[in-house]
């Protein structure tokens, strides 16, 4: 089993990460990937100039590694890649990339979904939106927390 977790300070190309991930496969039949990109509008519909993700590198990386390790323990996946940006992210740029591989599709889908739910709510980042109206700190929504609770409620 292989787990890779990266905290990126610069833009990355999800297609390049997927190519790197699939090049390391050892016969798995399923690969699931997800990339999340910064939006140009906030939840209330106002324009956003940039999303800023502040981190304390060691703590943030450790939280991401713990989430990835939990996914590997919980699902029958053989490989996992998590790359998350920190710093100033412009609309359209990738924020997060997750890829999972397994013998069969269900485990790969569930592991990727689990990773995203937990990264969204538990990875240690301080997030703010920059706009013409000023900066605004943002937190995970009630819906984000409900998504993450699915994984604890069903056990």
MDAnalysis code that builds the backbone (N, CA, C; Angstrom):
import MDAnalysis as mda
import numpy as np

u = mda.Universe.empty(465, n_residues=155, atom_resindex=np.repeat(np.arange(155), 3), trajectory=True)
u.add_TopologyAttr("name", ["N", "CA", "C"] * 155)
u.add_TopologyAttr("resid", np.arange(1, 156))
u.add_TopologyAttr("resname", ["UNK", "UNK", "UNK", "UNK", "UNK", "UNK", "UNK", "UNK", "UNK", "UNK", "UNK", "UNK", "UNK", "UNK", "UNK", "UNK", "UNK", "UNK", "UNK", "UNK", "UNK", "UNK", "UNK", "UNK", "UNK", "UNK", "UNK", "UNK", "UNK", "UNK", "UNK", "UNK", "UNK", "UNK", "UNK", "UNK", "UNK", "UNK", "UNK", "UNK", "UNK", "UNK", "UNK", "UNK", "UNK", "UNK", "UNK", "UNK", "UNK", "UNK", "UNK", "UNK", "UNK", "UNK", "UNK", "UNK", "UNK", "UNK", "UNK", "UNK", "UNK", "UNK", "UNK", "UNK", "UNK", "UNK", "UNK", "UNK", "UNK", "UNK", "UNK", "UNK", "UNK", "UNK", "UNK", "UNK", "UNK", "UNK", "UNK", "UNK", "UNK", "UNK", "UNK", "UNK", "UNK", "UNK", "UNK", "UNK", "UNK", "UNK", "UNK", "UNK", "UNK", "UNK", "UNK", "UNK", "UNK", "UNK", "UNK", "UNK", "UNK", "UNK", "UNK", "UNK", "UNK", "UNK", "UNK", "UNK", "UNK", "UNK", "UNK", "UNK", "UNK", "UNK", "UNK", "UNK", "UNK", "UNK", "UNK", "UNK", "UNK", "UNK", "UNK", "UNK", "UNK", "UNK", "UNK", "UNK", "UNK", "UNK", "UNK", "UNK", "UNK", "UNK", "UNK", "UNK", "UNK", "UNK", "UNK", "UNK", "UNK", "UNK", "UNK", "UNK", "UNK", "UNK", "UNK", "UNK", "UNK", "UNK", "UNK", "UNK", "UNK", "UNK", "UNK"])
u.atoms.positions = np.array([
    [0.840, -1.179, 0.000],
    [0.000, 0.000, 0.000],
    [0.882, 1.238, 0.000],
    [0.451, 2.237, -0.772],
    [1.221, 3.459, -0.911],
    [0.334, 4.665, -0.620],
    [0.807, 5.532, 0.245],
    [0.114, 6.778, 0.563],
    [1.080, 7.925, 0.302],
    [0.634, 8.898, -0.484],
    [1.409, 10.113, -0.713],
    [0.543, 11.299, -0.338],
    [1.106, 12.218, 0.443],
    [0.405, 13.426, 0.853],
    [1.349, 14.594, 0.635],
    [0.848, 15.621, -0.057],
    [1.669, 16.790, -0.345],
    [0.910, 18.062, -0.009],
    [1.612, 19.030, 0.546],
    [1.086, 20.359, 0.782],
    [1.819, 21.273, -0.193],
    [1.104, 21.753, -1.201],
    [1.705, 22.503, -2.300],
    [1.567, 24.005, -2.084],
    [2.651, 24.718, -2.251],
    [2.633, 26.170, -2.128],
    [2.461, 26.876, -3.454],
    [2.501, 26.119, -4.539],
    [2.383, 26.677, -5.889],
    [1.289, 25.934, -6.650],
    [0.789, 26.537, -7.737],
    [-0.231, 25.852, -8.540],
    [0.266, 24.492, -9.039],
    [-0.672, 23.571, -9.201],
    [-0.357, 22.250, -9.744],
    [-1.399, 21.898, -10.795],
    [-1.043, 20.942, -11.646],
    [-1.931, 20.492, -12.720],
    [-2.500, 19.122, -12.343],
    [-3.808, 19.046, -12.074],
    [-4.403, 17.755, -11.719],
    [-4.142, 16.659, -12.761],
    [-4.141, 16.997, -14.034],
    [-3.901, 15.981, -15.068],
    [-2.509, 15.370, -14.928],
    [-1.522, 16.191, -14.581],
    [-0.161, 15.675, -14.384],
    [-0.102, 14.761, -13.160],
    [-0.826, 15.142, -12.101],
    [-0.854, 14.299, -10.900],
    [-1.533, 12.967, -11.186],
    [-2.613, 12.991, -11.959],
    [-3.292, 11.744, -12.299],
    [-2.385, 10.850, -13.137],
    [-1.668, 11.436, -14.075],
    [-0.738, 10.647, -14.905],
    [0.345, 10.017, -14.035],
    [0.885, 10.785, -13.092],
    [1.901, 10.255, -12.175],
    [1.326, 9.122, -11.327],
    [0.110, 9.326, -10.851],
    [-0.545, 8.323, -10.013],
    [-0.767, 7.024, -10.787],
    [-1.319, 7.116, -11.974],
    [-1.617, 5.902, -12.748],
    [-0.352, 5.206, -13.234],
    [0.727, 5.949, -13.402],
    [1.992, 5.323, -13.814],
    [2.508, 4.369, -12.738],
    [2.091, 4.571, -11.503],
    [2.552, 3.720, -10.400],
    [1.632, 2.554, -10.089],
    [0.598, 2.356, -10.882],
    [-0.330, 1.258, -10.608],
    [0.341, -0.093, -10.766],
    [-0.164, -1.065, -10.008],
    [0.370, -2.435, -10.064],
    [-0.758, -3.424, -10.346],
    [-1.596, -3.125, -11.312],
    [-2.657, -4.048, -11.692],
    [-4.023, -3.729, -11.107],
    [-4.163, -2.624, -10.376],
    [-5.466, -2.252, -9.842],
    [-6.449, -2.035, -10.994],
    [-7.707, -2.375, -10.747],
    [-8.726, -2.234, -11.782],
    [-9.517, -0.947, -11.707],
    [-9.347, -0.181, -10.625],
    [-10.140, 1.033, -10.457],
    [-9.272, 2.180, -9.979],
    [-9.468, 3.328, -10.593],
    [-8.842, 4.577, -10.161],
    [-9.934, 5.632, -10.125],
    [-10.029, 6.328, -9.010],
    [-10.967, 7.443, -8.871],
    [-10.156, 8.668, -8.505],
    [-10.447, 9.782, -9.187],
    [-9.765, 11.029, -8.837],
    [-10.785, 12.157, -8.724],
    [-10.420, 13.146, -7.949],
    [-11.239, 14.331, -7.769],
    [-10.316, 15.531, -7.692],
    [-10.684, 16.597, -8.366],
    [-9.964, 17.852, -8.190],
    [-10.970, 18.946, -7.874],
    [-10.642, 19.740, -6.874],
    [-11.463, 20.874, -6.484],
    [-10.757, 22.149, -6.896],
    [-11.530, 23.106, -7.425],
    [-10.964, 24.345, -7.954],
    [-11.598, 25.551, -7.275],
    [-10.828, 26.616, -7.140],
    [-11.324, 27.842, -6.513],
    [-12.377, 28.486, -7.402],
    [-13.483, 28.874, -6.762],
    [-14.561, 29.549, -7.480],
    [-14.316, 31.053, -7.481],
    [-14.911, 31.703, -8.450],
    [-14.816, 33.156, -8.550],
    [-15.947, 33.873, -7.844],
    [-16.822, 33.102, -7.199],
    [-17.925, 33.703, -6.442],
    [-18.017, 33.034, -5.078],
    [-18.472, 33.803, -4.099],
    [-18.654, 33.271, -2.752],
    [-20.010, 32.587, -2.665],
    [-20.280, 31.966, -1.539],
    [-21.568, 31.285, -1.333],
    [-22.752, 32.241, -1.463],
    [-22.518, 33.531, -1.156],
    [-23.601, 34.510, -1.271],
    [-23.668, 35.159, -2.651],
    [-22.834, 34.686, -3.584],
    [-22.895, 35.158, -4.968],
    [-22.010, 36.345, -5.299],
    [-21.281, 36.875, -4.324],
    [-20.386, 38.000, -4.585],
    [-19.079, 37.510, -5.205],
    [-18.412, 38.395, -5.935],
    [-17.152, 38.048, -6.570],
    [-16.044, 37.798, -5.566],
    [-15.172, 36.852, -5.889],
    [-14.002, 36.532, -5.066],
    [-12.763, 36.699, -5.931],
    [-11.811, 37.501, -5.440],
    [-10.563, 37.713, -6.163],
    [-9.576, 36.574, -5.937],
    [-9.592, 36.015, -4.724],
    [-8.680, 34.917, -4.385],
    [-9.175, 34.234, -3.123],
    [-8.788, 32.977, -2.997],
    [-8.990, 32.204, -1.780],
    [-7.607, 32.046, -1.152],
    [-7.502, 32.348, 0.126],
    [-6.218, 32.223, 0.816],
    [-6.351, 31.130, 1.869],
    [-5.485, 30.131, 1.774],
    [-5.452, 29.038, 2.751],
    [-4.164, 29.174, 3.552],
    [-4.308, 29.593, 4.787],
    [-3.153, 29.699, 5.660],
    [-2.974, 28.360, 6.367],
    [-1.724, 28.022, 6.614],
    [-1.442, 26.744, 7.267],
    [-0.241, 26.886, 8.178],
    [-0.168, 25.978, 9.100],
    [1.030, 25.779, 9.900],
    [1.564, 24.455, 9.367],
    [2.581, 24.507, 8.519],
    [2.975, 23.387, 7.670],
    [2.992, 22.034, 8.381],
    [3.673, 21.918, 9.482],
    [3.781, 20.636, 10.169],
    [2.432, 20.119, 10.642],
    [1.650, 20.994, 11.242],
    [0.341, 20.602, 11.758],
    [-0.625, 20.269, 10.617],
    [-0.606, 21.093, 9.584],
    [-1.505, 20.873, 8.450],
    [-1.161, 19.569, 7.738],
    [0.112, 19.361, 7.471],
    [0.541, 18.135, 6.797],
    [0.200, 16.907, 7.632],
    [0.396, 16.986, 8.924],
    [0.071, 15.860, 9.809],
    [-1.425, 15.549, 9.768],
    [-2.263, 16.575, 9.767],
    [-3.707, 16.335, 9.710],
    [-4.089, 15.661, 8.394],
    [-3.459, 16.073, 7.302],
    [-3.729, 15.444, 6.008],
    [-3.247, 13.993, 5.987],
    [-2.072, 13.748, 6.555],
    [-1.533, 12.384, 6.602],
    [-2.419, 11.472, 7.436],
    [-2.932, 11.970, 8.549],
    [-3.816, 11.170, 9.404],
    [-5.105, 10.801, 8.669],
    [-5.654, 11.747, 7.927],
    [-6.880, 11.486, 7.162],
    [-6.610, 10.442, 6.077],
    [-5.495, 10.582, 5.372],
    [-5.152, 9.616, 4.318],
    [-4.910, 8.226, 4.904],
    [-4.229, 8.148, 6.038],
    [-3.978, 6.852, 6.677],
    [-5.292, 6.203, 7.102],
    [-6.218, 6.995, 7.602],
    [-7.527, 6.459, 8.006],
    [-8.284, 5.909, 6.801],
    [-8.176, 6.570, 5.672],
    [-8.827, 6.071, 4.451],
    [-8.224, 4.738, 4.028],
    [-6.904, 4.637, 4.116],
    [-6.236, 3.392, 3.734],
    [-6.644, 2.252, 4.669],
    [-6.813, 2.555, 5.949],
    [-7.218, 1.534, 6.920],
    [-8.672, 1.107, 6.726],
    [-9.499, 2.053, 6.348],
    [-10.945, 1.805, 6.296],
    [-11.405, 1.122, 5.010],
    [-10.772, 1.454, 3.891],
    [-11.217, 0.955, 2.590],
    [-10.153, 0.067, 1.958],
    [-10.581, -0.831, 1.120],
    [-9.644, -1.745, 0.467],
    [-9.021, -1.077, -0.755],
    [-8.210, -0.048, -0.477],
    [-7.485, 0.647, -1.530],
    [-5.997, 0.345, -1.387],
    [-5.310, 0.365, -2.514],
    [-3.888, 0.040, -2.517],
    [-3.009, 1.270, -2.629],
    [-3.576, 2.333, -3.180],
    [-2.816, 3.579, -3.359],
    [-3.711, 4.765, -3.068],
    [-3.073, 5.829, -2.567],
    [-3.804, 7.051, -2.245],
    [-2.853, 8.227, -2.450],
    [-3.328, 9.246, -3.143],
    [-2.565, 10.484, -3.323],
    [-3.456, 11.650, -2.932],
    [-2.941, 12.511, -2.053],
    [-3.646, 13.727, -1.643],
    [-2.682, 14.890, -1.819],
    [-3.092, 15.867, -2.622],
    [-2.310, 17.090, -2.798],
    [-3.244, 18.259, -2.497],
    [-2.816, 19.144, -1.603],
    [-3.646, 20.281, -1.213],
    [-2.813, 21.546, -1.277],
    [-3.370, 22.582, -1.864],
    [-2.693, 23.878, -1.937],
    [-2.778, 24.599, -0.607],
    [-1.815, 25.442, -0.377],
    [-1.835, 26.440, 0.681],
    [-1.381, 27.733, 0.027],
    [-1.715, 28.850, 0.644],
    [-1.331, 30.135, 0.079],
    [-2.486, 30.787, -0.670],
    [-2.145, 31.708, -1.555],
    [-3.143, 32.480, -2.314],
    [-3.495, 31.741, -3.604],
    [-4.763, 31.450, -3.763],
    [-5.246, 30.650, -4.888],
    [-6.240, 31.479, -5.688],
    [-5.995, 31.609, -6.970],
    [-6.859, 32.409, -7.836],
    [-8.037, 31.575, -8.339],
    [-9.146, 32.245, -8.692],
    [-10.286, 31.500, -9.247],
    [-9.848, 30.638, -10.435],
    [-10.320, 29.405, -10.431],
    [-9.982, 28.458, -11.495],
    [-8.795, 27.569, -11.174],
    [-7.939, 27.990, -10.249],
    [-6.792, 27.162, -9.891],
    [-7.235, 26.001, -9.012],
    [-6.516, 24.889, -9.140],
    [-6.818, 23.708, -8.323],
    [-6.436, 23.970, -6.870],
    [-7.340, 23.553, -5.985],
    [-7.098, 23.649, -4.541],
    [-6.655, 22.293, -4.011],
    [-7.345, 21.241, -4.447],
    [-7.113, 19.915, -3.903],
    [-7.224, 18.877, -5.011],
    [-6.419, 17.830, -4.877],
    [-6.480, 16.683, -5.783],
    [-6.374, 15.430, -4.936],
    [-7.278, 14.498, -5.180],
    [-7.288, 13.214, -4.481],
    [-7.398, 12.118, -5.529],
    [-6.604, 11.078, -5.380],
    [-6.732, 9.894, -6.238],
    [-6.608, 8.651, -5.366],
    [-7.426, 7.659, -5.681],
    [-7.383, 6.378, -4.983],
    [-7.404, 5.260, -6.010],
    [-6.811, 4.136, -5.647],
    [-6.799, 2.969, -6.528],
    [-7.127, 1.727, -5.710],
    [-7.872, 0.832, -6.337],
    [-8.242, -0.418, -5.679],
    [-8.521, -1.469, -6.742],
    [-8.722, -2.684, -6.292],
    [-9.046, -3.769, -7.218],
    [-10.391, -3.526, -7.888],
    [-11.339, -2.946, -7.139],
    [-12.695, -2.744, -7.649],
    [-13.148, -1.312, -7.377],
    [-14.108, -0.836, -8.145],
    [-14.503, 0.564, -8.132],
    [-15.093, 1.062, -6.815],
    [-15.913, 0.288, -6.150],
    [-16.625, 0.777, -4.967],
    [-15.661, 1.308, -3.906],
    [-14.637, 0.550, -3.595],
    [-13.679, 0.985, -2.572],
    [-12.978, 2.274, -2.995],
    [-12.613, 2.382, -4.264],
    [-11.935, 3.586, -4.747],
    [-12.850, 4.809, -4.654],
    [-14.113, 4.653, -5.050],
    [-15.066, 5.766, -4.942],
    [-15.275, 6.168, -3.489],
    [-15.525, 5.198, -2.633],
    [-15.789, 5.509, -1.228],
    [-14.584, 6.155, -0.551],
    [-13.401, 5.670, -0.847],
    [-12.199, 6.246, -0.229],
    [-11.999, 7.692, -0.676],
    [-12.209, 7.971, -1.953],
    [-12.063, 9.351, -2.440],
    [-13.102, 10.267, -1.799],
    [-14.338, 9.792, -1.697],
    [-15.413, 10.570, -1.082],
    [-15.096, 10.844, 0.390],
    [-14.665, 9.831, 1.093],
    [-14.280, 9.934, 2.505],
    [-13.148, 10.959, 2.678],
    [-12.131, 10.846, 1.835],
    [-11.009, 11.779, 1.916],
    [-11.482, 13.217, 1.769],
    [-12.313, 13.478, 0.773],
    [-12.764, 14.847, 0.545],
    [-13.621, 15.362, 1.689],
    [-14.523, 14.526, 2.200],
    [-15.363, 14.964, 3.323],
    [-14.520, 15.335, 4.531],
    [-13.535, 14.530, 4.830],
    [-12.700, 14.804, 6.009],
    [-11.712, 15.939, 5.762],
    [-11.145, 16.030, 4.564],
    [-10.240, 17.143, 4.272],
    [-10.972, 18.477, 4.402],
    [-12.196, 18.517, 3.900],
    [-12.992, 19.747, 3.914],
    [-13.267, 20.224, 5.341],
    [-13.461, 19.303, 6.258],
    [-13.873, 19.686, 7.606],
    [-12.774, 19.576, 8.656],
    [-11.742, 18.764, 8.418],
    [-10.771, 18.488, 9.480],
    [-9.331, 18.872, 9.185],
    [-8.957, 18.998, 7.915],
    [-7.577, 19.387, 7.624],
    [-7.343, 20.783, 8.208],
    [-6.174, 20.989, 8.780],
    [-5.892, 22.227, 9.506],
    [-5.478, 23.331, 8.529],
    [-6.471, 24.133, 8.167],
    [-6.278, 25.322, 7.331],
    [-7.124, 26.444, 7.905],
    [-6.663, 27.665, 7.697],
    [-7.464, 28.851, 8.002],
    [-7.750, 29.478, 6.648],
    [-9.046, 29.603, 6.306],
    [-9.451, 30.001, 4.952],
    [-10.107, 31.371, 4.961],
    [-9.714, 32.172, 3.978],
    [-10.392, 33.446, 3.810],
    [-10.514, 33.771, 2.322],
    [-11.563, 34.482, 2.039],
    [-11.796, 34.956, 0.678],
    [-11.406, 36.421, 0.600],
    [-10.696, 36.784, -0.469],
    [-10.367, 38.179, -0.740],
    [-11.302, 38.665, -1.833],
    [-11.885, 39.844, -1.624],
    [-12.769, 40.415, -2.647],
    [-12.675, 41.934, -2.603],
    [-13.316, 42.588, -3.545],
    [-13.333, 44.046, -3.581],
    [-13.995, 44.614, -2.330],
    [-14.870, 43.832, -1.705],
    [-15.564, 44.269, -0.490],
    [-14.753, 44.010, 0.775],
    [-13.581, 43.422, 0.650],
    [-12.742, 43.124, 1.807],
    [-12.561, 41.623, 1.985],
    [-11.797, 41.267, 2.987],
    [-11.524, 39.858, 3.272],
    [-12.597, 39.293, 4.194],
    [-12.847, 37.990, 4.035],
    [-13.848, 37.320, 4.867],
    [-13.349, 35.919, 5.202],
    [-13.271, 35.605, 6.503],
    [-12.880, 34.262, 6.934],
    [-14.046, 33.325, 6.656],
    [-13.737, 32.103, 6.242],
    [-14.792, 31.131, 5.959],
    [-14.532, 29.839, 6.727],
    [-15.606, 29.174, 7.052],
    [-15.575, 27.917, 7.801],
    [-16.360, 26.868, 7.022],
    [-16.134, 25.581, 7.314],
    [-16.982, 24.547, 6.709],
    [-18.446, 24.800, 7.074],
    [-19.331, 24.485, 6.151],
    [-20.761, 24.705, 6.365],
    [-21.377, 23.552, 7.153],
    [-22.622, 23.741, 7.570],
    [-23.351, 22.655, 8.227],
    [-23.446, 21.444, 7.299],
    [-23.644, 21.694, 6.007],
    [-23.718, 20.590, 5.035],
    [-22.386, 19.847, 4.954],
    [-21.268, 20.574, 5.014],
    [-19.947, 19.931, 5.010],
    [-19.798, 19.016, 6.222],
    [-20.212, 19.499, 7.376],
    [-20.115, 18.682, 8.594],
    [-21.049, 17.469, 8.532],
    [-22.227, 17.647, 7.954],
    [-23.161, 16.521, 7.799],
    [-22.557, 15.461, 6.873],
    [-21.901, 15.909, 5.799],
    [-21.240, 14.952, 4.900],
    [-20.180, 14.150, 5.646],
    [-19.391, 14.813, 6.455],
    [-18.327, 14.127, 7.204],
    [-18.908, 13.178, 8.251],
    [-20.028, 13.559, 8.846],
    [-20.649, 12.704, 9.870],
    [-21.146, 11.378, 9.292],
    [-21.419, 11.339, 8.014],
    [-21.864, 10.075, 7.404],
    [-20.907, 8.946, 7.727],
    [-19.633, 9.275, 7.776],
    [-18.617, 8.236, 7.954],
    [-18.518, 7.768, 9.394],
    [-18.930, 8.576, 10.349],
    [-18.917, 8.146, 11.741],
    [-20.258, 7.555, 12.125],
    [-21.351, 8.037, 11.536],
    [-22.692, 7.556, 11.859],
    [-22.942, 6.143, 11.353],
    [-22.286, 5.756, 10.273],
    [-22.595, 4.450, 9.677],
    [-21.799, 3.296, 10.255],
    [-20.809, 3.579, 11.046],
    [-19.970, 2.504, 11.605],
    [-20.666, 1.722, 12.648],
])
